[in-house]
Amino acid sequence: MNLVVGSEFSGVEGRVREMKKMEAKNMNRPDEVRSFDKGKLELVKIGGTTVGRGIFQPGWKWSESVKPLAKTKSCEAPHFQYHVSGTLRVKMDDGTEVDLKAGDVSLLPNGHDAWVVGNEPAVVVDFQGMIDYAKDKAKK
């Protein structure tokens, strides 16, 4: 997957206007990889922002796989995601639940849990919220 930032990328519109040249990066050659139980996060830094591809294996659940690293009650990272494959069930702290599938775009505020549904890995591309995701708070 190639990510190209040009003059019309609304997620980082302010930063794009300041850019002097086009940038392109490939998610298959990430700048950083963070691995955690039943998943990994591949990060690309481009245009003054960070884009992350999360790959979550069957059996992955935020509260079991990432919570020990985050040391918070629920996920405190807001997300703006494109769902590439698999099914990810998200449960907000208020009890609201949604299943997100390939082709869906989601905007999730902080305060949620999430887990893979079924036997297919869930893959998402996140345009917000991955800078500190799955970082071990004790190592900061």
C-alpha positions in Angstrom: 0.0 0.0 0.0 1.4 3.4 -1.0 0.4 6.5 0.9 0.8 9.7 -1.1 0.2 13.1 0.5 -0.7 15.8 -1.9 -2.7 19.1 -1.7 -6.0 17.5 -0.9 -5.5 15.2 2.2 -8.1 16.4 4.7 -6.7 14.4 7.7 -3.7 16.7 7.9 -4.9 19.6 5.8 -3.1 22.3 7.7 0.2 20.5 7.5 -0.3 19.7 3.8 -0.7 23.4 3.0 2.7 24.0 4.5 4.4 21.3 2.6 6.8 22.3 -0.2 7.1 18.9 -1.9 5.2 15.6 -2.4 6.1 12.7 -0.2 5.4 9.0 -0.7 6.1 6.1 1.6 5.2 2.4 1.5 3.5 0.7 4.4 5.4 -2.5 3.6 8.6 -0.6 4.7 7.6 1.0 8.0 9.7 3.4 9.9 8.9 1.6 13.2 7.2 -1.7 14.2 5.7 -2.3 17.6 4.8 -5.9 18.4 2.5 -7.0 21.2 0.5 -10.1 22.1 -1.4 -11.3 19.0 -0.7 -8.2 17.0 1.6 -5.5 15.7 1.6 -1.9 14.6 3.6 -0.7 11.6 4.2 3.1 11.6 5.1 5.4 8.7 6.0 9.0 9.4 5.0 11.3 6.5 4.1 14.9 6.1 4.6 15.7 9.8 2.2 13.0 10.9 2.2 9.3 11.7 0.1 6.7 10.0 -0.2 3.3 11.5 -1.2 -0.1 10.1 -2.5 -2.3 12.9 -2.6 -6.1 12.3 -4.6 -8.0 14.9 -4.7 -11.8 14.9 -7.7 -13.9 15.9 -7.9 -13.9 19.7 -6.5 -10.3 20.0 -8.3 -8.1 22.5 -7.1 -4.6 23.5 -7.9 -5.2 27.2 -5.7 -8.3 27.2 -3.0 -7.5 24.6 -2.3 -3.8 24.9 -3.8 -2.7 28.3 -0.8 -4.1 30.2 1.4 -1.8 28.1 -0.9 1.3 28.2 -1.8 0.9 31.9 -5.2 2.6 31.4 -8.7 1.3 32.1 -9.6 1.4 28.4 -8.0 2.6 25.1 -7.4 6.3 25.5 -6.2 6.8 21.9 -8.8 8.3 19.5 -8.8 6.7 16.1 -9.6 7.6 12.5 -9.4 4.3 10.7 -9.9 2.6 7.4 -10.7 -1.1 7.9 -8.8 -3.2 5.3 -9.8 -6.8 6.3 -11.3 -8.8 9.1 -13.9 -7.8 11.7 -13.1 -5.6 14.7 -15.7 -5.3 17.4 -15.5 -2.0 19.4 -17.2 -1.5 22.7 -17.2 2.1 24.0 -17.0 2.7 27.8 -20.7 3.7 27.7 -21.6 0.1 26.4 -22.2 1.1 22.8 -20.8 -1.7 20.4 -20.2 -1.8 16.7 -18.6 -4.4 14.3 -16.3 -2.8 11.8 -15.5 -4.7 8.6 -13.4 -4.3 5.4 -14.3 -1.1 3.6 -15.6 0.7 6.8 -14.2 4.0 7.9 -14.5 4.7 11.6 -13.9 7.6 14.0 -13.5 6.4 17.5 -13.1 8.7 20.5 -11.0 7.6 23.5 -12.5 5.2 26.0 -13.1 1.9 24.3 -12.1 -1.8 24.1 -11.8 -3.7 20.8 -11.3 -7.3 19.7 -11.1 -9.5 16.6 -14.2 -11.4 15.7 -13.8 -14.6 13.8 -10.8 -16.4 12.4 -9.4 -13.7 10.0 -6.9 -11.1 11.1 -8.3 -7.6 11.4 -6.2 -5.0 9.6 -6.7 -1.3 9.9 -4.9 1.8 8.7 -5.2 4.6 11.3 -4.6 8.2 10.5 -4.8 9.4 14.1 -4.0 7.9 17.5 -1.1 5.7 16.8 1.9 7.8 17.9 1.9 6.4 21.4 -0.2 3.2 20.8 1.2 0.0 22.3 4.1 1.8 23.9 5.1 0.4 27.2 4.4 3.3 29.6 7.1 2.0 32.0 9.7 2.5 29.3 8.8 6.1 28.4 
